[in-house]
């Protein structure tokens, strides 16, 4: 089985995409309409369930597909706008 070069969890892919796009926690949180600290808690795995609307907002702000962000399907670079 081949191993992906991308993190295997939603929180890991979120961190990877955020860092690749050059966003800080607060900046990304603002872009998706969340309170300060939300993104860092999400990346730390402290938020167990993320709503569909929030996932869509994250994928749009990070210019990645929803499938890549949630399931790790596809290639990160192929998703960039």
N, C-alpha and C positions, 0 to 999 in steps of 0.2 A: 504494500500500500504506500502510495507516495504521500509525503508530508508537505503541507502547504507552507509557504514562506510567510503567511499571515497568521496572526493570533487565532486560536481556536475557540475563543469565546466572544460574545457580544461586547463585554466590557473591554477586552483586549483589542478588538477591531475598532471600537470607538476611540480608545486612546491612540492607537496607531493612526487612524484617519485624522483625528484632531491635531496631532503633532505634525503630520505630513502637510496639513493645510495651514499650519502656523497659528492656530487659535489657542488662546488661553481658556481656562475653565469659564471665567465670567463672560468672556466675549461669546463663546459658543452658547452658553446658557441664555444670554440676552437674545441671540439670533433665533433661538427656538422658543422664546417666551417663558423661560423657567427662572426660578429664584436662584440667587447666588448659592453655590454649593451643590446644586443638583447634578451637574456633569461630573464633578469629582466623586460624589457618592455613587453615581452610576458606574463609573470606571472602577471604583473600589469594590463593587459587588454588594453595596449596602442597600440597593433598591432591587427588590425581588422581581417586580413585575413592571414592565414599561408599556404604556398604552400605545395603541396603533398610531394615533395622531402624533404622538411624541416621536415615535420611530420614523415616521415619514418626515417630520420636521428636521430630525437629525440627518437623515440621508440627503435631504435637499441642501441643508446648510453645509454639509461636508462634501457635496457633489459625488456621492457614491450611490450605488443602487441599494434599494431596500433589501434585496436578496443577499447582497454581499455583507451588509451591516448585520443583518439578523442571523443568516445561516452560513456565511462565509462562501457563498457560491459565486464563482466568477473571479475576475482578477481586479484588484484595486485600481491599477493604472488604467484599465480599460473603461473605468467608470468616470474618470475625471472629465469635468466639463471644459 
